[in-house]
Structure formats: C-alpha cells, structure tokens
Amino acid sequence: MSDEDDRVTTHFRASDSGVTAGAGTVHLVLGYDASPASQNALTVAADLARRLQAQLHVVHAIAMTDYPIDPDGADWEEKGSLALAAEREAIEVALQFHSTGWTYHEWRGDPAQLLCQLADAREALMVIVGTHHGGRGAGLHRLMTGSVSRRLTEQAHCPVLVVPFREHR
C-alpha cells in the first residue's frame, strides 16, 4: 500500500475493553465487499477475532460495482460516495460490540494484492474471505477478474480461510 493516491480512507475503532494492540497482538485480515458471502465471512471473522482476542482489519477494495451503472449521471460520484459510506456504517454496526479492536480500510486496487499487503504489514495470523457460489454473472465476473480467494491462496504469506456461502433454502 505504498501508493498514497490509491489509499482512500482508513477508519479505526479502538477496543472498549482496555485491550490494546501491541507486541504479541494477533491480527486477522478480512476481505469485504458487502455481498451476502462477505457478510457471512464477517460474522465468522468477528467470532474468530473474539475467540482469539485478535484485532480485526476489514479491507474493501473499491470497485466500479460500488458506483451506479451510468458514469455520465450528474450524481455519479455522490451516489458512489453514499454507497461506500453505507458500507462503512454497516461494518460499524456489525462490529459495534467487538471488544478487541478493529480497523476498516477502503483502498483502490487489486483486492488480493491489498489483502496480502495488509496481512504482511500486520503479520496477520490469516486472511479471511467469503466465496461466491454461482449467481447471475458470477462466472463471467470470475473469468474477467479471477477469483480473489484463489489468488490469495497463491500469493498470501499466511493461511487463507475461505468461508463458504450457502443460501438458506
């Protein structure tokens, strides 16, 4: 994450329990994109962080899917900013009772690379991501962008936990 132009924002929420990050702190890195699969992975990651007394670092790689379809619309940037703000708020609500501290990062760039860089910088115990199974356009999207979870398993210097998502039927 050396290119400051690609870094959009970082939000930090310290622990309310008095636990502070320092030497020996366990770090978990979560890739998040507001999809149901990512929301499921967030639940798993928060539970693991609680059990391990770990700091949780949530990373969102800003993509065109965060913005409205029509880039020529007069309010395109505003709608994109509102969507990103709503995502941040959803994370804050989901982690409001998380007692070991967490951070939220929004960066532009390749999701797998961003996750690996933060995991390396924090010497993370693991990277956690959800996996998308099917859905309209999923195959085409994966063909064009590749699977983030697959690339993580090839690039990360720490274990990668891929949380499967199954819709309740």
Buried (B, 14 or more C-beta within 10 A) or exposed (E): BEEEEBBEEEEEBBBEEEBEBEEEBBBBBBBBBBBEBBBBBBEBBBEBBBEBBBBBBBBBBBEEEBBBEEEEEEEBEEBBEEBBEEBBEBBBEBBEEBBBBBBBBBBEBBBBBBBBBBBBEBEBBBBBBBBBEEEEEEEEBEEEEEBBBBBBBEBBEBEBBBBEBEEEE
